[in-house]
Amino acid sequence: MKCINERRSYPRQSYELPLKYSLSILDVFDLKKVVSTGVSLDISRKGLGIYADFPVENGHVLRFIENTSKDMKEKKLAIVRWVKRDGKKLRAGLEFV
């Protein structure tokens, strides 16, 4: 049964693994490639929750690097849908694209 306040279409499951990703950001007038790490928290068919080491923002597109997990084997890209502070950590919700 789906909770009334639950907006997700797909159930999440715990999924705690380190991950490495890259993204491109506009730095003044140059496009800069950033490589960073994070930790995944949960996964669903359509997305991933993470703690990000780099301050990602809504709309950033992350490309996963060195991904060996069978659950993420086909998942190469995700867009940041939301970001919030969780204590000193930055938590983000990603949607696979």
C-alpha angles and dihedrals in degrees: 000000000000119000114242092238094044110109097178118109094203129048118249127224130196111269115169112177135132114254138189124212143168132213138175120235133182108246108189098306100335130087107234125196114219125194116197144154137232143159125258116227106182140356139204134176090272106031156006135233115217146172103231124208092201117060099253120189136208109286097024112135115221123203113204116229130199092004112170101161114117090221091058100034094111095035109096104150137034135176121223107243100175140002131195139166114253102189106298092340129088113230121196136185114218130196117208115237 
